[in-house]
Every structure is written in structure tokens, then in C-alpha cells.
Amino acid sequence: MRAVVCPRPEGIGALEIRDLPVPEPGAGEIRIRVVAAGVNFADTLAISGRYQERPPLPFVPGLELAGTVDALGPGVDGPPPGTPVVAVVDHGAYAEFAVARAVDVVPLPAGLPAEVAAGFPVTYGTAHGALVWRAGLRPGETVLVHGAAGGSGLAAVECARVLGARVIATARGEARLALARAHGAHEVLDADDPELVTRIRTLAPEGVHVAFDPVGGAMFRASLRTVAWEGRILVIGFASGEVPQIPANHLLVKNAAAVGFYWGSYRRHDPGRVRAGLATLLDWWRAGRLRPEVARRYPLARVREALEDLRARRVAGKIVLLP
């Protein structure tokens, strides 16, 4: 099979396309013929040796995929070969075949294309899990979503809207702001506006109840200055490249909380919750309440271009690879 290989932790330039043996599923595993693989910011960190989890080198990157069941490992009772599925893996999605734990494989609902499903688990799982499990978002609360035209940010806009919240979205440029509005944001603000904090305060005079922040840096500081009493700031990631240092006294005076959220760790600690969350999200999709945005599709051979476009934030929405 053809696969993308990271031979050393030197980033995008080190990636290679190689022919590898098709992997055999072990006990409790399923082999999937990959139709599409989601591209995530975490992938850029993994191939640079800067992600929370570091696979042994060399490894095939990629955390999520959609395709069809190809073979079942020992002890696995379905779904049978040929079933369209979506799956999450520790790594290995950037290939023509991948092996996943059976517990991480979910059959696709009829009508959900693999290209769309491939970018569904990580972004929507992160948005839903952060807002529900960690922030305890309640109907009627105000949610501030940063990076609202990116994968997880756009998913957070949609999920917050479904959960009954008022959504204020920040992004760069008119096109990205229009995309966030089209996906459910009630108000949109340019992230580069020097008066951003003032504008947030105007829209939410009592403060924002929940801030969803995959960006860090200046966006985290804006959240800290506009969070409501007993508000929650969700620390999702640091796409800006700046990891914020949190002044604890600011949290103290507002009885606020800065809450970390790493969705991938739940696959180890509470896989049942991950499956239940994904089932809820697929139900929302069936009901027409979620509209995943696939911005660009790349063949496997153009993986470097795909990752560069993601890292440079040239694309609004999700990027997928098509092995």
C-alpha cells in the first residue's frame, strides 16, 4: 500500500511517500480501506516531535479516517467487511489501509460521504466534548469562539448553536467571518481588530460565559479580559504558536476557570464516552443540525501542500487527504 511516512521528527519537509506492507489487524482490531483521512493541526505537531503523544519512528501520521471495513481481527464481532465506517487512530490514517481498535470504529449513517466523515471525529468531538463535558454549557449562555473558521472552531460554532447558546465568533477577514456566520454564529468579530476586547464587551456586557480557544496568544488574553463571573475558558490548542501564561489572580477575582481539553486522551480513559459523543454528533448530522465544511481535498502525494496550507491557515474549514 502507499502511505505517508515520517522518518524523523523534522516537520513537513521530511515526509515521504512509501510502499509499505498492508497492516494485519490484531486482537480487537479492524482493518479499514481508507477513502479519506482528516488533516489536523495536531498532525503538524506530531511530525515535528512536539505533540503530547510521540509514536516510535518511523510512523504514518493521521488521526482520523473514513472508509470501508476490509478485515476483522481475532475476537471482533462486526461490522462486517464492506461496511462504511469512520474511525480514530493513534496514527496511521495517511495511508491506503489503516488498523483501528474496534472500539474506535463507528458505522457511517447512510448519506454521509466518506470525504466529509473523515474530518468529523476530531473537530466535532473536540467541540462537543469541550462544551459539554468540561464547560457544562447551558442554554442561553454566551459562547466566544476563536479561530471560528478553522476545523474545531467552526465545529464549536455549530455545536454551541445546537446546545442553545448565543455565539460570538472571531476570525480573520470577511470571508472567514461570513463562513462562521453561515454556520450559525450570531455575531462575528475580526480577530485583528485592535478594539476586539471593547467589541466583545459591547456584545456581552456581563461577560462571556464560555470561551472556546484553539488559538492561544492574543485570543486567550481577550478571553481572560471578557470572561464573565464564573465563566470558563476552554484551552483547546495554540494555533498562534504562543502558549499563554495564565495570571491566576484574574481567575480568582471572577471565580473563573481555565479548563484544559485534550479530546484524544478520552480514548484511553473513557472510550465509551467518546463513542456516545460521536453517536450524538451523528444524530445531529442526520437531523440536519450540523453541516461539516470540507474546504479542500488533496491526493496523498500532495500531503506536504495540504499540511502547509493548514499550518499557514490558508484554508477555512476542513482539509482531507484522498489515498
Summary of the structure (lengths in Angstrom):
residues: 323
radius of gyration: 19.4
end to end distance: 9.7
largest distance: 59.3
contacts: 1168
relative contact order: 0.16
helix: 34%
strand: 27%
